[in-house]
Amino acid sequence: MKLRELRKSKGISQLKLAMDLNMNQNSVSRYENGEREADYATLISIADYFDVSIDYLLGRTDKPEVNK
């Protein structure tokens, strides 16, 4: 998942992201390190937070745009 890349490009710490998404910093770290996979609801929250598609988060496309 491209979470680390997105987070760093926005200058957001793991703790800030975790607080904004109502999760703990340890979960964000595990998602970024590939130790844990985000569930569907979490993927939606992350995609909405960064205004990118879920396919972009999962590396299925290089285009971050959301098709609405």
PDB file of N, CA, C and O in Angstrom:
ATOM      1  N   MET A   1       0.847  -1.181   0.000  1.00  0.00           N
ATOM      2  CA  MET A   1       0.000   0.000   0.000  1.00  0.00           C
ATOM      3  C   MET A   1       0.892   1.242   0.000  1.00  0.00           C
ATOM      4  O   MET A   1       1.979   1.239   0.577  1.00  0.00           O
ATOM      5  N   LYS A   2       0.433   2.267  -0.633  1.00  0.00           N
ATOM      6  CA  LYS A   2       1.202   3.502  -0.793  1.00  0.00           C
ATOM      7  C   LYS A   2       0.984   4.480   0.353  1.00  0.00           C
ATOM      8  O   LYS A   2       1.188   5.683   0.193  1.00  0.00           O
ATOM      9  N   LEU A   3       0.587   3.987   1.462  1.00  0.00           N
ATOM     10  CA  LEU A   3       0.245   4.853   2.585  1.00  0.00           C
ATOM     11  C   LEU A   3       1.416   5.708   3.041  1.00  0.00           C
ATOM     12  O   LEU A   3       1.261   6.914   3.231  1.00  0.00           O
ATOM     13  N   ARG A   4       2.577   5.110   3.220  1.00  0.00           N
ATOM     14  CA  ARG A   4       3.746   5.861   3.692  1.00  0.00           C
ATOM     15  C   ARG A   4       4.078   7.002   2.729  1.00  0.00           C
ATOM     16  O   ARG A   4       4.330   8.133   3.145  1.00  0.00           O
ATOM     17  N   GLU A   5       4.073   6.684   1.449  1.00  0.00           N
ATOM     18  CA  GLU A   5       4.374   7.688   0.426  1.00  0.00           C
ATOM     19  C   GLU A   5       3.392   8.861   0.486  1.00  0.00           C
ATOM     20  O   GLU A   5       3.806  10.020   0.444  1.00  0.00           O
ATOM     21  N   LEU A   6       2.118   8.568   0.583  1.00  0.00           N
ATOM     22  CA  LEU A   6       1.101   9.619   0.674  1.00  0.00           C
ATOM     23  C   LEU A   6       1.263  10.441   1.950  1.00  0.00           C
ATOM     24  O   LEU A   6       1.217  11.671   1.926  1.00  0.00           O
ATOM     25  N   ARG A   7       1.450   9.748   3.042  1.00  0.00           N
ATOM     26  CA  ARG A   7       1.567  10.429   4.339  1.00  0.00           C
ATOM     27  C   ARG A   7       2.768  11.371   4.347  1.00  0.00           C
ATOM     28  O   ARG A   7       2.657  12.517   4.782  1.00  0.00           O
ATOM     29  N   LYS A   8       3.905  10.894   3.870  1.00  0.00           N
ATOM     30  CA  LYS A   8       5.114  11.725   3.871  1.00  0.00           C
ATOM     31  C   LYS A   8       5.001  12.894   2.897  1.00  0.00           C
ATOM     32  O   LYS A   8       5.510  13.982   3.169  1.00  0.00           O
ATOM     33  N   SER A   9       4.331  12.672   1.757  1.00  0.00           N
ATOM     34  CA  SER A   9       4.186  13.761   0.787  1.00  0.00           C
ATOM     35  C   SER A   9       3.337  14.898   1.342  1.00  0.00           C
ATOM     36  O   SER A   9       3.476  16.045   0.918  1.00  0.00           O
ATOM     37  N   LYS A  10       2.462  14.585   2.285  1.00  0.00           N
ATOM     38  CA  LYS A  10       1.615  15.594   2.927  1.00  0.00           C
ATOM     39  C   LYS A  10       2.235  16.130   4.216  1.00  0.00           C
ATOM     40  O   LYS A  10       1.683  17.040   4.836  1.00  0.00           O
ATOM     41  N   GLY A  11       3.382  15.570   4.627  1.00  0.00           N
ATOM     42  CA  GLY A  11       4.045  16.021   5.847  1.00  0.00           C
ATOM     43  C   GLY A  11       3.286  15.652   7.107  1.00  0.00           C
ATOM     44  O   GLY A  11       3.312  16.391   8.091  1.00  0.00           O
ATOM     45  N   ILE A  12       2.610  14.510   7.082  1.00  0.00           N
ATOM     46  CA  ILE A  12       1.790  14.072   8.209  1.00  0.00           C
ATOM     47  C   ILE A  12       2.507  12.945   8.954  1.00  0.00           C
ATOM     48  O   ILE A  12       3.020  12.016   8.331  1.00  0.00           O
ATOM     49  N   SER A  13       2.543  13.026  10.256  1.00  0.00           N
ATOM     50  CA  SER A  13       3.151  11.957  11.054  1.00  0.00           C
ATOM     51  C   SER A  13       2.195  10.775  11.163  1.00  0.00           C
ATOM     52  O   SER A  13       0.995  10.908  10.922  1.00  0.00           O
ATOM     53  N   GLN A  14       2.732   9.632  11.526  1.00  0.00           N
ATOM     54  CA  GLN A  14       1.889   8.461  11.759  1.00  0.00           C
ATOM     55  C   GLN A  14       0.876   8.742  12.854  1.00  0.00           C
ATOM     56  O   GLN A  14      -0.284   8.343  12.752  1.00  0.00           O
ATOM     57  N   LEU A  15       1.310   9.425  13.894  1.00  0.00           N
ATOM     58  CA  LEU A  15       0.421   9.731  15.010  1.00  0.00           C
ATOM     59  C   LEU A  15      -0.728  10.643  14.585  1.00  0.00           C
ATOM     60  O   LEU A  15      -1.875  10.407  14.964  1.00  0.00           O
ATOM     61  N   LYS A  16      -0.432  11.677  13.803  1.00  0.00           N
ATOM     62  CA  LYS A  16      -1.468  12.597  13.325  1.00  0.00           C
ATOM     63  C   LYS A  16      -2.469  11.847  12.452  1.00  0.00           C
ATOM     64  O   LYS A  16      -3.678  12.016  12.607  1.00  0.00           O
ATOM     65  N   LEU A  17      -1.973  11.022  11.540  1.00  0.00           N
ATOM     66  CA  LEU A  17      -2.861  10.252  10.678  1.00  0.00           C
ATOM     67  C   LEU A  17      -3.742   9.323  11.508  1.00  0.00           C
ATOM     68  O   LEU A  17      -4.948   9.227  11.280  1.00  0.00           O
ATOM     69  N   ALA A  18      -3.132   8.650  12.461  1.00  0.00           N
ATOM     70  CA  ALA A  18      -3.882   7.729  13.316  1.00  0.00           C
ATOM     71  C   ALA A  18      -4.978   8.468  14.076  1.00  0.00           C
ATOM     72  O   ALA A  18      -6.108   7.988  14.165  1.00  0.00           O
ATOM     73  N   MET A  19      -4.646   9.623  14.618  1.00  0.00           N
ATOM     74  CA  MET A  19      -5.642  10.396  15.359  1.00  0.00           C
ATOM     75  C   MET A  19      -6.766  10.865  14.432  1.00  0.00           C
ATOM     76  O   MET A  19      -7.939  10.806  14.800  1.00  0.00           O
ATOM     77  N   ASP A  20      -6.413  11.327  13.239  1.00  0.00           N
ATOM     78  CA  ASP A  20      -7.421  11.812  12.296  1.00  0.00           C
ATOM     79  C   ASP A  20      -8.356  10.692  11.833  1.00  0.00           C
ATOM     80  O   ASP A  20      -9.530  10.935  11.555  1.00  0.00           O
ATOM     81  N   LEU A  21      -7.829   9.461  11.752  1.00  0.00           N
ATOM     82  CA  LEU A  21      -8.626   8.328  11.286  1.00  0.00           C
ATOM     83  C   LEU A  21      -9.185   7.481  12.428  1.00  0.00           C
ATOM     84  O   LEU A  21      -9.781   6.428  12.201  1.00  0.00           O
ATOM     85  N   ASN A  22      -8.986   7.955  13.649  1.00  0.00           N
ATOM     86  CA  ASN A  22      -9.512   7.268  14.830  1.00  0.00           C
ATOM     87  C   ASN A  22      -8.982   5.832  14.950  1.00  0.00           C
ATOM     88  O   ASN A  22      -9.740   4.882  15.148  1.00  0.00           O
ATOM     89  N   MET A  23      -7.663   5.711  14.822  1.00  0.00           N
ATOM     90  CA  MET A  23      -7.009   4.419  15.026  1.00  0.00           C
ATOM     91  C   MET A  23      -5.730   4.687  15.796  1.00  0.00           C
ATOM     92  O   MET A  23      -5.420   5.840  16.096  1.00  0.00           O
ATOM     93  N   ASN A  24      -4.985   3.645  16.121  1.00  0.00           N
ATOM     94  CA  ASN A  24      -3.749   3.893  16.856  1.00  0.00           C
ATOM     95  C   ASN A  24      -2.541   3.921  15.912  1.00  0.00           C
ATOM     96  O   ASN A  24      -2.589   3.384  14.805  1.00  0.00           O
ATOM     97  N   GLN A  25      -1.484   4.545  16.364  1.00  0.00           N
ATOM     98  CA  GLN A  25      -0.284   4.738  15.555  1.00  0.00           C
ATOM     99  C   GLN A  25       0.349   3.403  15.184  1.00  0.00           C
ATOM    100  O   GLN A  25       0.947   3.278  14.115  1.00  0.00           O
ATOM    101  N   ASN A  26       0.227   2.423  16.037  1.00  0.00           N
ATOM    102  CA  ASN A  26       0.776   1.100  15.772  1.00  0.00           C
ATOM    103  C   ASN A  26       0.126   0.478  14.537  1.00  0.00           C
ATOM    104  O   ASN A  26       0.803  -0.184  13.750  1.00  0.00           O
ATOM    105  N   SER A  27      -1.166   0.681  14.362  1.00  0.00           N
ATOM    106  CA  SER A  27      -1.866   0.158  13.182  1.00  0.00           C
ATOM    107  C   SER A  27      -1.340   0.811  11.909  1.00  0.00           C
ATOM    108  O   SER A  27      -1.095   0.132  10.913  1.00  0.00           O
ATOM    109  N   VAL A  28      -1.168   2.128  11.944  1.00  0.00           N
ATOM    110  CA  VAL A  28      -0.632   2.843  10.777  1.00  0.00           C
ATOM    111  C   VAL A  28       0.745   2.292  10.429  1.00  0.00           C
ATOM    112  O   VAL A  28       1.035   2.037   9.260  1.00  0.00           O
ATOM    113  N   SER A  29       1.588   2.109  11.430  1.00  0.00           N
ATOM    114  CA  SER A  29       2.924   1.561  11.210  1.00  0.00           C
ATOM    115  C   SER A  29       2.864   0.177  10.577  1.00  0.00           C
ATOM    116  O   SER A  29       3.617  -0.117   9.648  1.00  0.00           O
ATOM    117  N   ARG A  30       1.986  -0.657  11.067  1.00  0.00           N
ATOM    118  CA  ARG A  30       1.859  -2.026  10.520  1.00  0.00           C
ATOM    119  C   ARG A  30       1.334  -2.018   9.094  1.00  0.00           C
ATOM    120  O   ARG A  30       1.770  -2.827   8.276  1.00  0.00           O
ATOM    121  N   TYR A  31       0.398  -1.113   8.775  1.00  0.00           N
ATOM    122  CA  TYR A  31      -0.076  -0.993   7.392  1.00  0.00           C
ATOM    123  C   TYR A  31       1.080  -0.583   6.483  1.00  0.00           C
ATOM    124  O   TYR A  31       1.264  -1.145   5.403  1.00  0.00           O
ATOM    125  N   GLU A  32       1.857   0.405   6.933  1.00  0.00           N
ATOM    126  CA  GLU A  32       2.966   0.897   6.123  1.00  0.00           C
ATOM    127  C   GLU A  32       4.054  -0.154   5.918  1.00  0.00           C
ATOM    128  O   GLU A  32       4.674  -0.205   4.856  1.00  0.00           O
ATOM    129  N   ASN A  33       4.285  -0.972   6.904  1.00  0.00           N
ATOM    130  CA  ASN A  33       5.342  -1.990   6.826  1.00  0.00           C
ATOM    131  C   ASN A  33       4.870  -3.306   6.229  1.00  0.00           C
ATOM    132  O   ASN A  33       5.657  -4.243   6.089  1.00  0.00           O
ATOM    133  N   GLY A  34       3.600  -3.384   5.877  1.00  0.00           N
ATOM    134  CA  GLY A  34       3.063  -4.601   5.280  1.00  0.00           C
ATOM    135  C   GLY A  34       2.850  -5.732   6.263  1.00  0.00           C
ATOM    136  O   GLY A  34       2.661  -6.880   5.860  1.00  0.00           O
ATOM    137  N   GLU A  35       2.878  -5.420   7.554  1.00  0.00           N
ATOM    138  CA  GLU A  35       2.665  -6.431   8.586  1.00  0.00           C
ATOM    139  C   GLU A  35       1.179  -6.710   8.813  1.00  0.00           C
ATOM    140  O   GLU A  35       0.805  -7.712   9.422  1.00  0.00           O
ATOM    141  N   ARG A  36       0.349  -5.808   8.313  1.00  0.00           N
ATOM    142  CA  ARG A  36      -1.094  -5.931   8.512  1.00  0.00           C
ATOM    143  C   ARG A  36      -1.788  -5.348   7.289  1.00  0.00           C
ATOM    144  O   ARG A  36      -1.311  -4.372   6.711  1.00  0.00           O
ATOM    145  N   GLU A  37      -2.904  -5.935   6.895  1.00  0.00           N
ATOM    146  CA  GLU A  37      -3.684  -5.411   5.773  1.00  0.00           C
ATOM    147  C   GLU A  37      -4.915  -4.692   6.297  1.00  0.00           C
ATOM    148  O   GLU A  37      -5.590  -5.160   7.214  1.00  0.00           O
ATOM    149  N   ALA A  38      -5.184  -3.559   5.701  1.00  0.00           N
ATOM    150  CA  ALA A  38      -6.348  -2.776   6.104  1.00  0.00           C
ATOM    151  C   ALA A  38      -7.629  -3.453   5.644  1.00  0.00           C
ATOM    152  O   ALA A  38      -7.683  -4.022   4.554  1.00  0.00           O
ATOM    153  N   ASP A  39      -8.654  -3.391   6.477  1.00  0.00           N
ATOM    154  CA  ASP A  39      -9.957  -3.920   6.069  1.00  0.00           C
ATOM    155  C   ASP A  39     -10.633  -2.910   5.135  1.00  0.00           C
ATOM    156  O   ASP A  39     -10.138  -1.804   4.916  1.00  0.00           O
ATOM    157  N   TYR A  40     -11.769  -3.327   4.600  1.00  0.00           N
ATOM    158  CA  TYR A  40     -12.479  -2.520   3.613  1.00  0.00           C
ATOM    159  C   TYR A  40     -12.806  -1.121   4.146  1.00  0.00           C
ATOM    160  O   TYR A  40     -12.554  -0.129   3.462  1.00  0.00           O
ATOM    161  N   ALA A  41     -13.349  -1.030   5.326  1.00  0.00           N
ATOM    162  CA  ALA A  41     -13.736   0.262   5.906  1.00  0.00           C
ATOM    163  C   ALA A  41     -12.520   1.163   6.105  1.00  0.00           C
ATOM    164  O   ALA A  41     -12.597   2.372   5.888  1.00  0.00           O
ATOM    165  N   THR A  42     -11.402   0.577   6.517  1.00  0.00           N
ATOM    166  CA  THR A  42     -10.179   1.356   6.719  1.00  0.00           C
ATOM    167  C   THR A  42      -9.629   1.855   5.391  1.00  0.00           C
ATOM    168  O   THR A  42      -9.177   2.996   5.296  1.00  0.00           O
ATOM    169  N   LEU A  43      -9.664   1.008   4.365  1.00  0.00           N
ATOM    170  CA  LEU A  43      -9.223   1.436   3.034  1.00  0.00           C
ATOM    171  C   LEU A  43     -10.035   2.628   2.542  1.00  0.00           C
ATOM    172  O   LEU A  43      -9.484   3.573   1.977  1.00  0.00           O
ATOM    173  N   ILE A  44     -11.338   2.579   2.757  1.00  0.00           N
ATOM    174  CA  ILE A  44     -12.205   3.689   2.354  1.00  0.00           C
ATOM    175  C   ILE A  44     -11.822   4.958   3.113  1.00  0.00           C
ATOM    176  O   ILE A  44     -11.734   6.035   2.522  1.00  0.00           O
ATOM    177  N   SER A  45     -11.596   4.834   4.410  1.00  0.00           N
ATOM    178  CA  SER A  45     -11.225   5.997   5.234  1.00  0.00           C
ATOM    179  C   SER A  45      -9.914   6.609   4.763  1.00  0.00           C
ATOM    180  O   SER A  45      -9.797   7.829   4.651  1.00  0.00           O
ATOM    181  N   ILE A  46      -8.936   5.769   4.491  1.00  0.00           N
ATOM    182  CA  ILE A  46      -7.627   6.263   4.039  1.00  0.00           C
ATOM    183  C   ILE A  46      -7.753   6.910   2.668  1.00  0.00           C
ATOM    184  O   ILE A  46      -7.197   7.984   2.438  1.00  0.00           O
ATOM    185  N   ALA A  47      -8.473   6.274   1.758  1.00  0.00           N
ATOM    186  CA  ALA A  47      -8.661   6.823   0.408  1.00  0.00           C
ATOM    187  C   ALA A  47      -9.375   8.175   0.473  1.00  0.00           C
ATOM    188  O   ALA A  47      -8.982   9.118  -0.214  1.00  0.00           O
ATOM    189  N   ASP A  48     -10.409   8.269   1.288  1.00  0.00           N
ATOM    190  CA  ASP A  48     -11.125   9.536   1.441  1.00  0.00           C
ATOM    191  C   ASP A  48     -10.227  10.607   2.058  1.00  0.00           C
ATOM    192  O   ASP A  48     -10.262  11.763   1.637  1.00  0.00           O
ATOM    193  N   TYR A  49      -9.441  10.237   3.033  1.00  0.00           N
ATOM    194  CA  TYR A  49      -8.553  11.175   3.724  1.00  0.00           C
ATOM    195  C   TYR A  49      -7.563  11.815   2.750  1.00  0.00           C
ATOM    196  O   TYR A  49      -7.333  13.023   2.793  1.00  0.00           O
ATOM    197  N   PHE A  50      -6.983  11.000   1.876  1.00  0.00           N
ATOM    198  CA  PHE A  50      -5.980  11.497   0.927  1.00  0.00           C
ATOM    199  C   PHE A  50      -6.576  11.834  -0.446  1.00  0.00           C
ATOM    200  O   PHE A  50      -5.859  12.278  -1.342  1.00  0.00           O
ATOM    201  N   ASP A  51      -7.882  11.623  -0.609  1.00  0.00           N
ATOM    202  CA  ASP A  51      -8.583  11.883  -1.865  1.00  0.00           C
ATOM    203  C   ASP A  51      -7.936  11.137  -3.036  1.00  0.00           C
ATOM    204  O   ASP A  51      -7.628  11.717  -4.077  1.00  0.00           O
ATOM    205  N   VAL A  52      -7.742   9.841  -2.830  1.00  0.00           N
ATOM    206  CA  VAL A  52      -7.204   8.957  -3.861  1.00  0.00           C
ATOM    207  C   VAL A  52      -8.118   7.734  -3.964  1.00  0.00           C
ATOM    208  O   VAL A  52      -8.962   7.491  -3.101  1.00  0.00           O
ATOM    209  N   SER A  53      -7.926   6.975  -5.040  1.00  0.00           N
ATOM    210  CA  SER A  53      -8.733   5.768  -5.203  1.00  0.00           C
ATOM    211  C   SER A  53      -8.147   4.621  -4.374  1.00  0.00           C
ATOM    212  O   SER A  53      -6.965   4.621  -4.031  1.00  0.00           O
ATOM    213  N   ILE A  54      -8.987   3.664  -4.067  1.00  0.00           N
ATOM    214  CA  ILE A  54      -8.518   2.470  -3.366  1.00  0.00           C
ATOM    215  C   ILE A  54      -7.551   1.694  -4.252  1.00  0.00           C
ATOM    216  O   ILE A  54      -6.573   1.132  -3.758  1.00  0.00           O
ATOM    217  N   ASP A  55      -7.814   1.657  -5.555  1.00  0.00           N
ATOM    218  CA  ASP A  55      -6.891   0.982  -6.472  1.00  0.00           C
ATOM    219  C   ASP A  55      -5.501   1.598  -6.402  1.00  0.00           C
ATOM    220  O   ASP A  55      -4.501   0.883  -6.475  1.00  0.00           O
ATOM    221  N   TYR A  56      -5.430   2.920  -6.260  1.00  0.00           N
ATOM    222  CA  TYR A  56      -4.134   3.585  -6.118  1.00  0.00           C
ATOM    223  C   TYR A  56      -3.449   3.164  -4.822  1.00  0.00           C
ATOM    224  O   TYR A  56      -2.253   2.869  -4.812  1.00  0.00           O
ATOM    225  N   LEU A  57      -4.205   3.137  -3.736  1.00  0.00           N
ATOM    226  CA  LEU A  57      -3.642   2.714  -2.449  1.00  0.00           C
ATOM    227  C   LEU A  57      -3.060   1.303  -2.525  1.00  0.00           C
ATOM    228  O   LEU A  57      -2.017   1.015  -1.940  1.00  0.00           O
ATOM    229  N   LEU A  58      -3.751   0.435  -3.253  1.00  0.00           N
ATOM    230  CA  LEU A  58      -3.339  -0.966  -3.330  1.00  0.00           C
ATOM    231  C   LEU A  58      -2.305  -1.227  -4.413  1.00  0.00           C
ATOM    232  O   LEU A  58      -1.872  -2.367  -4.585  1.00  0.00           O
ATOM    233  N   GLY A  59      -1.900  -0.190  -5.152  1.00  0.00           N
ATOM    234  CA  GLY A  59      -0.883  -0.347  -6.172  1.00  0.00           C
ATOM    235  C   GLY A  59      -1.394  -0.938  -7.475  1.00  0.00           C
ATOM    236  O   GLY A  59      -0.608  -1.402  -8.300  1.00  0.00           O
ATOM    237  N   ARG A  60      -2.707  -0.921  -7.661  1.00  0.00           N
ATOM    238  CA  ARG A  60      -3.287  -1.473  -8.894  1.00  0.00           C
ATOM    239  C   ARG A  60      -3.240  -0.480 -10.043  1.00  0.00           C
ATOM    240  O   ARG A  60      -3.421  -0.858 -11.201  1.00  0.00           O
ATOM    241  N   THR A  61      -2.998   0.786  -9.731  1.00  0.00           N
ATOM    242  CA  THR A  61      -2.866   1.825 -10.733  1.00  0.00           C
ATOM    243  C   THR A  61      -1.909   2.883 -10.226  1.00  0.00           C
ATOM    244  O   THR A  61      -1.712   3.030  -9.019  1.00  0.00           O
ATOM    245  N   ASP A  62      -1.315   3.621 -11.152  1.00  0.00           N
ATOM    246  CA  ASP A  62      -0.445   4.730 -10.773  1.00  0.00           C
ATOM    247  C   ASP A  62      -1.191   6.057 -10.785  1.00  0.00           C
ATOM    248  O   ASP A  62      -0.610   7.105 -10.503  1.00  0.00           O
ATOM    249  N   LYS A  63      -2.472   6.010 -11.112  1.00  0.00           N
ATOM    250  CA  LYS A  63      -3.288   7.223 -11.179  1.00  0.00           C
ATOM    251  C   LYS A  63      -4.085   7.366  -9.888  1.00  0.00           C
ATOM    252  O   LYS A  63      -4.958   6.545  -9.604  1.00  0.00           O
ATOM    253  N   PRO A  64      -3.792   8.398  -9.108  1.00  0.00           N
ATOM    254  CA  PRO A  64      -4.469   8.552  -7.819  1.00  0.00           C
ATOM    255  C   PRO A  64      -5.908   9.061  -7.916  1.00  0.00           C
ATOM    256  O   PRO A  64      -6.632   9.043  -6.920  1.00  0.00           O
ATOM    257  N   GLU A  65      -6.335   9.515  -9.099  1.00  0.00           N
ATOM    258  CA  GLU A  65      -7.649  10.122  -9.241  1.00  0.00           C
ATOM    259  C   GLU A  65      -8.764   9.155  -8.854  1.00  0.00           C
ATOM    260  O   GLU A  65      -8.688   7.949  -9.087  1.00  0.00           O
ATOM    261  N   VAL A  66      -9.790   9.729  -8.261  1.00  0.00           N
ATOM    262  CA  VAL A  66     -10.969   8.961  -7.883  1.00  0.00           C
ATOM    263  C   VAL A  66     -11.995   9.122  -9.000  1.00  0.00           C
ATOM    264  O   VAL A  66     -12.280  10.239  -9.433  1.00  0.00           O
ATOM    265  N   ASN A  67     -12.546   8.011  -9.462  1.00  0.00           N
ATOM    266  CA  ASN A  67     -13.605   8.070 -10.488  1.00  0.00           C
ATOM    267  C   ASN A  67     -14.937   8.270  -9.788  1.00  0.00           C
ATOM    268  O   ASN A  67     -15.412   7.390  -9.069  1.00  0.00           O
ATOM    269  N   LYS A  68     -15.528   9.422 -10.001  1.00  0.00           N
ATOM    270  CA  LYS A  68     -16.814   9.724  -9.358  1.00  0.00           C
ATOM    271  C   LYS A  68     -17.895   9.844 -10.394  1.00  0.00           C
ATOM    272  O   LYS A  68     -19.051  10.095 -10.054  1.00  0.00           O
TER     273      LYS A  68
END
